[in-house]
Amino acid sequence: MLQSMLRRLKPFIERFPTLAFTYRTLRHTQNFHRQHPKLTPYGFKLAGNKEMQDGSFEQDEVELVMELLNDTEVFVDIGANIGLYSCLARSLGKKVIAIEPLKENLDYLYANFEANGWSDIEIFPIGLSAKPGIATLWGGGTGASLIKNWAGASSLMWRKVSVNTLDRILSNQFEKKRLLVKLDVEGAELEILRGASLTLSLSPAPVWIVEIALTEHHPIGLNPNFIETFEIFWKYGYSSFIADLKKSIVTKEEVLHWFNLKQRTFGGQNYIFKKT
């Protein structure tokens, strides 16, 4: 009944920021309390997304992460969302650092870890940036971003969040450990990498999986940070690859060509960065 009423009122509610925030809070509360963790094909329990529960969500990406986790001791999940990849890593016995600023996602994140009896995962309910401070998080769900109007999200939905740097979060506590870092932050990649110089310099070097949009979702069409995001990895001696099972190498010439062409000639938005 409440869900049906909220849907009918949505066009009116969206015109008023306070009402819109209240509407989304009520909708999340309704959905959250109706959800129950279900056993996934990966052997752990999860609530919050049916495709994640049944194993149909990002199947190639999941397979790739599982492969990379074989040679990993610590998994750093930046933009952890509701915890699919964090749960996957923890189920395989890895140390997990989960970083997620959106309260709605955090509710599921906590619930999913608890459903599996895991109390040893480090969770940081913050965003990341180039320096500590306060930032605006726009939108909600999987599309929440520190970039205003990302993926067409309404600018009426926003909240202030605390941000810190990756270097401060990790604090050199994983020297000589093999890290896998997943960076899925809806356009804020470059600012986070600017606050990660110590992490980028670790030995052994972490392996990174990073989503970098070219023209997808960016409010001005072409991502102005596309080239520079690759360059910061190259500066620290990393090579770049398409994040799929083939792992085709991505050269500087190809990145420049894609940017000028405003489209890729192969691959997708996800890339692997590692030292070879």
FENCOR-V979931 format. One line per field, one symbol per residue. ss: DSSP state (A for helix, B for strand, O for the rest). phi: phi as a letter, one per 30 degrees, with the letter a starting at -180 (. if undefined). psi: psi as a letter, one per 40 degrees, with the letter a starting at -180 (. if undefined). A space follows every 10 residues. Layout:
ss->???
phi->???
psi->???
//
This chain:
ss->OAAAAAAAAA AAAOOOAAAA AAAAAAAAAA AAAAOOOBBO OOOOBBOOOA AAAAOOOOAA AAAAAAAAAO OOOBBBBBOO OOOAAAAAAA AOOOBBBBBO OOAAAAAAAA AAAAAOOOOO OBBBOOBBOO OOBBBBBBOO AAAOBOOOOA AAOOOOOBBB BBBBOAAAAA OOOOOOOOBB BBBOOOOOAA AAAAOOAAAA OOOOOOBBBB BOOOOOOOOO OOOOOAAAAA AAAAAOOOBB BBOOOOOOBB OAAAAAAAAA AOOOOOOOOB BBBBOO
phi->.dddddddde eddddbeddd ddeddddddd dddcdbebdc ddjbcabjad dddcicdhed ddddddddde cbcbccccid hcjedddddd dcicdbccba cdeeddeded dddddciccc ddccdbccad adlbbcccia idcebdcdie hiddddcaad bdbbcddddd hhdceicdcc ccbbbhjced ddddcbdddd cdbdddcccb dbdccdiddc jcddcedddd ddddecidcc bddbddhddc cddddddddd diadcaibdc bcbacc
psi->dddddddded dddeehdddd dddddddddd ddeeihhihi eeeiiiiehd dddeeehfdd dddddddded fidhhhghfe beeddddddd deeihhhhhh ehdddddddd dddddefhee hhhhfiiiae iiahihhiai aeehiehheh feiheehiih iiiaiddddd feefheihih hhhgffeedd ddddffdddd eihihihhhh hhicehehde chheeddddd dddddeeiii ihgaddfhih iddddddddd dfiieiaaeh ihhih.
//
